[in-house]
Amino acid sequence: MEKIKQAWIYCAIDAPEDTHGRLKEQFKRLYDYAEQGEFETIGSSSDCGSRPLMDRPGFRHFIEVAKKGRANVMLVINRNPLSYSSMQLAQIQAMAESLNVEIWSPQEGRIF
């Protein structure tokens, strides 16, 4: 029997404020993706601004939840909220593997 995928929805934009409702749009799309797939949504967080990923409070909250074993999947709209750098993406992949977490998006399916 396959383990239930307990998903955390992570939304992020690089603008300092969400004046156009992009975070809400991302959340709705990711929530719908989870509902259509094999994911049980257990929480969500979001960040605005261009800080490094590990300095973002919403992402750090997900890490804490994952460390406690409460989430084993992160849903993101695409790779961009994580990083534009292939080197940083490799670091994120290593972190995901160490936490036993998968990262998925509606555009790409399983990323890591």
Summary of the structure (lengths in Angstrom):
residues: 112
radius of gyration: 13.1
end to end distance: 21.6
largest distance: 44.1
contacts: 320
relative contact order: 0.20
helix: 38%
strand: 25%
